[in-house]
Amino acid sequence: MQTLAVQVQDDYIQDFMSYVNNHSENITITKDKNLEIDPYFYERREELQQTRDDIKNGNIEMVSHETLWGNIKNHLKTIETK
């Protein structure tokens, strides 16, 4: 069995569901909670995993929370003085 993500136009959903019901012995439909909450869940998860791998491999550097906020505060100071 294969799992697919299917997007159906709103005005076609009834026809689609009729087709599924007529072929229910071969088709199972389940809702993916992750996609209900965030339609880009799986793309974001892949990006996050790639970022984590890049940090572990040394391809990118992760800065500390203190450094990040220090940089933001310094940047805001330069904007305020202009």
N, C-alpha and C positions, 0 to 999 in steps of 0.2 A: 504494500500500500504506500502511496505517496501523499505528502501533505503539501497543499498549495494555498496561497493567499489569493482570494478572488475579490475583486472590487466590482460591484454591480451598481449600475445607474439606478437612482431612486425610482424612476418611472418604469423600470424593467424588473424590479424585485419580485413582483407577483408572478410573472412569467418564469423567472428563474427558479423560484421556490416550487412552482408547479412541476417544472422539469425535474428538480431534485426529488420531489415527492414521488414522481413516476418512476424514478430510478433509484429509490432509496436502498435497494439491496446492494448497490455498488457505491453509494455515496454516504458519508457521514459528515454532518456539519456540527462544529463546535465553535463557540465564540472564544477568542483569545483575549483574556482580560488585559494583558499587556498592551495590545493594540487598541482596546477600547479606551484606555487611559491616555496612551501616547501613540498616535499612528506611526511614528518614526522610531518606536522603541528598539527594534532590532538593528536599525542603522546606527542609532546612538550607542547601543551596546558595543557594536563592532568598533566604532571610533574610540570609545573609552578603552577597550581592550588594546587597541593599537597604540594609544597614548601610553598606557601602562607598560606595554612591551618596549616602546621607545625609551621610556625612563629607565627600565631595568637594563636595557642594552647600552645605555649611555648615549643614545642618539639625540635625546633632548634632556635638558636639565630641569629638575623640579626645584623651585625656589621655596624657601620657608614662608610661612604665613607672615612672620614679622618683616621679612625682606619685601614681600609683596606690598604690604600696607605702608611700609616706609617709603617705597617708590611712589605709591599713589599720593601719599601726603606731600612728598617733595614736589611732585608734579603739580598738585593743587596750589602749593605755595608759589610756584613760578607763574601760574595763571593769575593768581590773585594780585601779584605785584605788577602786572602789565596794565 
